[in-house]
Amino acid sequence: MSHRLHLSKDKKFKKILEPQQEYVLTKRNAVHLRLCASVISQQLSTKVAEVIYTRFLGLFKKKIPSPTDILAKPFDELRSTGLSNAKTRYVFNVCEFFLQNNVTDSMLHNMKEEELIGYLTRIKGIGRWTVEMILMFTMAREDVFAVDDLGIQQAMTKLYKLDATDKKALKTAMIKQAEKWRPYRTYACRYLWNWKDGE
């Protein structure tokens, strides 16, 4: 069964799904760079994050800088792209972790979801949400649910008339609702983000 057909069984979800184009997941490499991009985008609007990330990439001659390339840049040069002190440190932390542990893309692609979350959250500055974004948009895993994502919380609160005053109760209600979407929760998140952004 296609993910759209499965998600359409949820009547409320069907209403926001039908006007949207079908979303396709794509596997990507250069996971270290995707993690750096996720660090850069934390707590920023998509537009601002894109501007800073473009500036960040502009510091390097090649399209895909390696962890070594990034670590070779002076701290202040990375800061000059619009990164905070903390985010600059986290970018360095990511690259150091990849070098010290000889991390390869294929090794990460072969890990199970929870295993990968446990492994990458050892990096200071990388939390569960960041790895969930990697699982969705870099690893192309179909069944990841980002319950801590503010956009998903806002979209589900609106669509299902959930009470957002108690965060713990909200997350419990979200997880329960999302069970209906298995094994396509990544797609559901994507359509929720698009719907929220288009509102």
Secondary structure, 3 states (H helix, E strand, C coil): CCHHHHHCCCHHHHHHHCCCCCCCCCCCCCHHHHHHHHHHHCCCCHHHHHHHHHHHHHCCCCCCCCHHHHHCCCHHHHHCCCCCHHHHHHHHHHHHHHHHCCCCHHHHHCCCHHHHHHHHCCCCCCCHHHHHHHHHHCCCCCCCCCCCCHHHHHHHHHHHCCCCCCHHHHHHHHHHHHHHHCCCHHHHHHHHHHHHHHC
